[in-house]
Amino acid sequence: MGYRVAIVGATGNVGREMLNILEEVNFPVDELHAIASRKSKGVEVSFGDRTVKCQDIEQFDFSKVDIVLMSAGGTVSKEWSEKIGKAGPIVIDNSSAFRKDPEVPLIVPEVNPDAVKDAKKKNIIANPNCSTAQLVVALKPLHDAAKIKRVVVSTYQSVSGAGKEGMDELWNQTKAIYGLGDASPKKFPKQIAFNVIPYIGSFRDDGYTDEEAKMWDETHKMLDPDIKLTVTCVRVPVFVGHSEAVTVEFDRPIEPDEARAILREAPGVLVVDKQEHDGYITPVDAAGEFAVYVSRIRKDPTVENGLSFWVVSDNLRKGAALNAVQIAQLLDETGVIKSSTGYRTLTV
């Protein structure tokens, strides 16, 4: 028998991707429940070749499911995740609500799968920030080979990271500019069409944003607390797919060819790196794909033992929905939860 799975936030961008990916990887689902707010009760979402009607979170009995994929935002998660966990199922939460909680494991399966042993402490597992997820997948194999001392990251984050409202705003502003209409910002603080915004989240006292702080906090929790990390997060007029320009300083020399060889063998990574006019990956190329792509690997001559490279991934997939489903697979593979039904192991 398979699992009884509930998706909270099933009508959102990430919720719908979770439904798609559960089907794509043949995860053993015996029952699928789509959960949303009362205003979305009865809304139909697709799961494979059938449709499922959304149920009201206030009325749903979570004790009758095994796994809850939570993607309804931090406020909803703070209100519901611990209550759901106490009812029995394991919650895989896509928000930032529990990422810093020492009793809640924060997991990217290619990076720190052993953390799943702590899943039962609160019956909650946290999914990292979308930008962090792709970063640590690329950093982990390099860190294992040559210890990382310092990382400098600039992100180029798509509007889908801000949900459907962000995608709608880019679309509507683009049409308005071409049609001489109203392109005033609503979701974002400044115009996003034909522009970039060096601000995501909210400012902290130190001048960084909370989005930037998430990246170093989560990298420290999952990979190594001793890595020095500085980040600038930027919103760009791209619908789907986050990109990152990354510079790394190691504790020993590491040549670009060695880094390429290491990354080509790493789980979840695809290296596309040719010194040609199209020998690299862009967000358009990565949209709809599972992998974390690494391109433009080269020496950084300004620091000792430095490399620079370009990292791209579909933020709705590896940055959110795919990672959540991989965590569910990890729970099954490690026996934290049980099922007698097999499924195709995800490979990229």
C-alpha positions as CSV (number, residue, x, y, z in Angstrom):
1,M,0.0,0.0,0.0
2,G,1.1,3.6,-0.6
3,Y,0.7,6.8,1.4
4,R,-2.1,9.1,2.2
5,V,-0.9,12.5,1.2
6,A,-2.3,16.0,1.8
7,I,-1.1,19.1,0.1
8,V,-1.9,22.3,1.9
9,G,-1.8,25.3,-0.5
10,A,-2.7,23.1,-3.4
11,T,-4.0,25.9,-5.6
12,G,-0.7,27.9,-5.5
13,N,2.2,27.7,-7.9
14,V,4.3,25.4,-5.6
15,G,1.2,23.3,-4.6
16,R,0.4,22.6,-8.2
17,E,4.1,21.7,-8.9
18,M,3.9,19.3,-5.9
19,L,0.9,17.5,-7.6
20,N,2.8,17.3,-10.9
21,I,6.0,15.9,-9.4
22,L,4.3,13.3,-7.2
23,E,2.9,12.0,-10.4
24,E,6.1,12.3,-12.4
25,V,8.2,10.3,-10.0
26,N,5.5,7.8,-9.3
27,F,5.5,8.4,-5.6
28,P,3.2,5.8,-4.1
29,V,0.0,7.8,-3.3
30,D,-3.0,5.8,-2.2
31,E,-5.0,8.9,-1.3
32,L,-4.5,12.5,-2.3
33,H,-6.1,15.3,-0.5
34,A,-5.9,18.9,-1.8
35,I,-6.2,21.4,1.1
36,A,-6.7,25.1,0.9
37,S,-8.4,28.1,2.6
38,R,-12.1,28.2,2.9
39,K,-12.4,30.6,-0.1
40,S,-10.8,27.9,-2.3
41,K,-13.0,25.1,-1.1
42,G,-14.3,23.1,-4.0
43,V,-11.7,24.5,-6.5
44,E,-10.4,21.6,-8.6
45,V,-6.7,20.8,-9.1
46,S,-5.2,18.2,-11.4
47,F,-3.4,15.1,-10.2
48,G,-2.4,12.9,-13.1
49,D,-5.4,12.1,-15.3
50,R,-7.9,13.1,-12.6
51,T,-9.1,16.1,-10.7
52,V,-9.3,16.6,-7.0
53,K,-11.5,19.1,-5.2
54,C,-9.9,21.3,-2.5
55,Q,-11.1,20.8,1.1
56,D,-11.2,23.5,3.8
57,I,-8.2,23.3,6.1
58,E,-10.4,24.2,9.1
59,Q,-12.6,21.1,8.5
60,F,-10.0,18.5,7.4
61,D,-9.0,15.7,9.8
62,F,-5.2,15.4,9.4
63,S,-5.0,12.3,11.6
64,K,-6.1,10.3,8.5
65,V,-3.0,11.1,6.4
66,D,0.7,10.1,6.6
67,I,2.4,13.0,4.9
68,V,1.5,16.7,4.6
69,L,3.2,18.8,2.0
70,M,2.8,22.3,3.4
71,S,3.0,25.2,0.9
72,A,0.7,27.9,2.1
73,G,3.1,30.5,3.5
74,G,4.7,31.1,6.9
75,T,1.6,32.5,8.6
76,V,-0.4,29.4,7.8
77,S,2.5,27.1,8.7
78,K,3.0,28.7,12.1
79,E,-0.7,28.2,12.9
80,W,-1.1,24.7,11.6
81,S,2.2,22.7,11.2
82,E,2.7,21.8,14.9
83,K,-1.0,21.0,15.3
84,I,-0.8,18.7,12.3
85,G,2.4,17.1,13.5
86,K,0.8,16.3,16.8
87,A,-2.1,14.6,14.9
88,G,0.3,12.1,13.5
89,P,1.5,12.9,9.9
90,I,5.0,14.3,9.1
91,V,4.8,17.8,7.7
92,I,7.2,18.8,5.0
93,D,7.0,22.6,5.2
94,N,8.0,24.9,2.4
95,S,7.9,28.1,4.3
96,S,10.6,29.8,6.5
97,A,8.5,29.2,9.7
98,F,10.6,26.4,11.2
99,R,13.9,26.5,9.3
100,K,15.8,27.9,12.2
101,D,14.1,25.7,14.8
102,P,16.8,23.4,16.3
103,E,14.3,20.6,16.7
104,V,13.2,20.7,13.1
105,P,15.6,19.3,10.5
106,L,16.2,21.4,7.4
107,I,17.0,19.1,4.5
108,V,18.2,18.9,1.0
109,P,18.5,15.2,0.3
110,E,21.7,15.5,-1.8
111,V,23.4,17.5,1.0
112,N,22.3,16.3,4.5
113,P,20.1,13.2,4.2
114,D,21.2,12.0,7.7
115,A,19.2,14.9,9.3
116,V,16.0,12.9,8.5
117,K,16.7,10.9,11.7
118,D,15.3,14.0,13.6
119,A,12.1,14.1,11.7
120,K,10.0,12.6,14.6
121,K,11.0,15.3,17.1
122,K,8.2,17.5,16.0
123,N,6.9,15.6,13.0
124,I,8.1,18.6,10.9
125,I,10.8,18.8,8.3
126,A,11.7,22.2,6.8
127,N,12.3,22.9,3.1
128,P,15.0,25.5,2.6
129,N,14.7,28.8,0.7
130,C,14.6,28.3,-3.0
131,S,17.9,30.1,-3.6
132,T,19.6,28.2,-0.8
133,A,18.5,24.8,-2.1
134,Q,20.3,25.1,-5.5
135,L,23.3,26.8,-3.9
136,V,24.1,24.0,-1.4
137,V,23.5,21.2,-4.0
138,A,26.4,22.8,-6.0
139,L,28.6,23.6,-3.0
140,K,28.3,20.2,-1.1
141,P,30.5,18.1,-3.5
142,L,33.1,20.8,-3.8
143,H,33.2,21.3,0.0
144,D,33.7,17.5,0.5
145,A,36.7,17.7,-1.9
146,A,38.3,21.0,-0.8
147,K,36.9,22.7,2.3
148,I,35.1,25.9,1.5
149,K,36.3,29.0,3.5
150,R,34.2,31.8,2.0
151,V,31.4,32.2,-0.5
152,V,30.1,35.4,-2.3
153,V,26.7,35.0,-4.0
154,S,24.6,37.3,-6.1
155,T,21.2,36.0,-7.0
156,Y,19.0,36.6,-10.0
157,Q,15.6,35.5,-8.7
158,S,12.6,35.0,-10.9
159,V,9.2,36.6,-10.1
160,S,7.6,33.2,-9.5
161,G,9.5,33.2,-6.2
162,A,6.9,35.8,-5.2
163,G,4.0,33.6,-6.2
164,K,1.3,34.0,-8.8
165,E,1.0,37.7,-7.9
166,G,4.6,38.3,-8.9
167,M,4.2,36.5,-12.2
168,D,1.0,38.4,-12.9
169,E,2.7,41.7,-12.2
170,L,5.6,41.0,-14.7
171,W,3.1,40.0,-17.3
172,N,0.7,42.9,-16.7
173,Q,3.5,45.5,-16.5
174,T,5.1,44.2,-19.8
175,K,1.8,44.5,-21.6
176,A,1.2,48.0,-20.1
177,I,4.6,49.3,-21.2
178,Y,4.1,48.1,-24.7
179,G,0.6,49.4,-24.7
180,L,1.4,52.7,-22.9
181,G,-0.8,51.6,-20.0
182,D,-0.3,51.7,-16.2
183,A,2.9,49.9,-15.2
184,S,2.8,51.1,-11.5
185,P,4.1,48.5,-9.1
186,K,1.7,46.6,-6.8
187,K,3.4,43.4,-5.6
188,F,7.0,44.6,-5.9
189,P,8.4,47.9,-4.5
190,K,9.5,49.1,-7.9
191,Q,8.7,48.3,-11.6
192,I,9.9,44.8,-12.4
193,A,9.3,44.7,-16.1
194,F,12.6,45.7,-18.0
195,N,14.2,46.3,-14.6
196,V,16.0,44.6,-11.7
197,I,15.3,45.1,-8.0
198,P,18.2,44.6,-5.5
199,Y,15.8,44.0,-2.7
200,I,13.9,40.8,-1.7
201,G,12.1,40.4,1.7
202,S,12.6,43.2,4.3
203,F,15.6,45.1,5.5
204,R,17.4,44.1,8.7
205,D,19.4,46.5,11.0
206,D,22.7,45.4,9.4
207,G,21.6,46.5,5.9
208,Y,21.0,43.0,4.5
209,T,17.6,41.7,3.8
210,D,16.0,38.7,5.5
211,E,16.1,36.8,2.2
212,E,19.9,37.2,2.2
213,A,20.1,36.2,5.8
214,K,18.1,33.0,5.1
215,M,20.8,31.9,2.6
216,W,23.7,32.1,5.1
217,D,21.6,30.8,8.0
218,E,20.4,27.8,6.0
219,T,23.8,27.0,4.5
220,H,25.3,27.0,7.9
221,K,22.6,24.7,9.3
222,M,22.8,22.2,6.4
223,L,26.4,22.3,5.2
224,D,28.9,23.9,7.6
225,P,28.6,26.7,10.2
226,D,32.2,27.8,9.6
227,I,31.6,28.9,5.9
228,K,31.7,32.6,5.6
229,L,29.0,33.7,3.3
230,T,27.8,37.1,1.9
231,V,24.8,37.5,-0.3
232,T,23.0,40.1,-2.5
233,C,19.5,39.0,-3.6
234,V,18.1,40.5,-6.7
235,R,14.7,40.1,-8.4
236,V,14.8,40.0,-12.2
237,P,12.2,40.0,-14.9
238,V,12.2,36.3,-15.5
239,F,9.1,34.2,-15.0
240,V,10.6,30.9,-13.7
241,G,14.2,29.9,-12.7
242,H,16.7,31.4,-10.3
243,S,20.3,32.0,-11.2
244,E,23.3,32.7,-9.0
245,A,26.8,34.1,-9.6
246,V,28.9,32.3,-7.1
247,T,32.6,32.9,-6.0
248,V,34.1,30.4,-3.6
249,E,37.4,30.4,-1.7
250,F,38.8,27.0,-0.7
251,D,41.4,25.9,1.7
252,R,43.5,24.3,-1.0
253,P,44.0,24.9,-4.8
254,I,41.3,23.4,-7.0
255,E,41.4,23.7,-10.7
256,P,38.3,24.3,-12.9
257,D,38.7,20.9,-14.6
258,E,38.8,19.2,-11.2
259,A,35.7,21.0,-10.1
260,R,33.9,20.0,-13.3
261,A,34.8,16.4,-12.7
262,I,33.6,16.5,-9.1
263,L,30.3,18.2,-10.1
264,R,29.6,15.8,-13.0
265,E,29.6,13.0,-10.5
266,A,27.5,14.8,-7.9
267,P,23.8,13.9,-7.3
268,G,21.3,16.4,-8.6
269,V,23.9,18.4,-10.6
270,L,24.3,18.7,-14.4
271,V,27.4,20.5,-15.7
272,V,26.9,22.5,-19.0
273,D,30.1,24.4,-19.4
274,K,31.6,25.0,-22.8
275,Q,33.5,28.2,-23.8
276,E,31.1,28.8,-26.7
277,H,28.4,31.5,-27.3
278,D,25.7,29.1,-26.0
279,G,27.7,26.8,-23.8
280,Y,25.9,27.6,-20.5
281,I,22.4,27.3,-19.0
282,T,19.9,30.1,-18.6
283,P,16.6,30.1,-16.6
284,V,14.6,29.5,-19.8
285,D,16.7,26.3,-20.3
286,A,16.2,25.1,-16.7
287,A,12.5,25.7,-16.4
288,G,10.6,22.5,-16.0
289,E,13.7,20.5,-15.3
290,F,14.8,18.7,-12.1
291,A,18.6,19.4,-12.1
292,V,20.7,22.1,-10.6
293,Y,22.9,23.3,-13.5
294,V,26.4,24.6,-13.2
295,S,28.1,26.6,-15.9
296,R,31.0,29.0,-16.5
297,I,33.4,27.3,-14.0
298,R,36.6,29.4,-13.9
299,K,39.4,30.5,-11.6
300,D,39.0,33.6,-9.5
301,P,42.5,35.1,-9.5
302,T,41.6,37.8,-6.9
303,V,41.6,35.4,-4.0
304,E,43.8,32.4,-3.0
305,N,42.3,29.1,-4.2
306,G,39.2,30.7,-5.7
307,L,36.7,29.6,-8.3
308,S,33.7,31.4,-9.8
309,F,30.7,29.7,-11.5
310,W,27.1,30.1,-12.5
311,V,24.2,28.1,-10.9
312,V,20.7,27.8,-12.4
313,S,17.6,25.8,-11.3
314,D,13.9,25.9,-11.6
315,N,12.9,27.5,-8.3
316,L,9.4,26.0,-8.3
317,R,10.9,22.5,-8.7
318,K,14.3,21.9,-6.9
319,G,13.8,25.2,-5.0
320,A,10.5,24.1,-3.6
321,A,8.2,21.3,-4.8
322,L,10.8,18.8,-6.0
323,N,12.8,19.0,-2.9
324,A,9.7,18.5,-0.8
325,V,8.9,15.3,-2.7
326,Q,12.5,14.1,-2.5
327,I,12.2,14.5,1.3
328,A,9.1,12.3,1.2
329,Q,11.1,9.8,-0.8
330,L,13.9,10.0,1.8
331,L,11.4,9.3,4.6
332,D,10.3,6.2,2.8
333,E,13.8,5.0,1.8
334,T,15.1,5.4,5.4
335,G,12.1,3.7,7.0
336,V,11.0,6.7,8.9
337,I,7.7,6.0,7.3
338,K,6.6,2.7,5.8
339,S,5.1,1.6,2.5
340,S,5.1,-1.7,0.7
341,T,4.7,0.0,-2.7
342,G,7.8,0.9,-4.7
343,Y,8.4,3.8,-7.0
344,R,11.0,5.0,-9.5
345,T,14.0,6.6,-7.7
346,L,14.4,10.1,-9.0
347,T,17.6,10.7,-11.0
348,V,18.9,13.7,-12.9
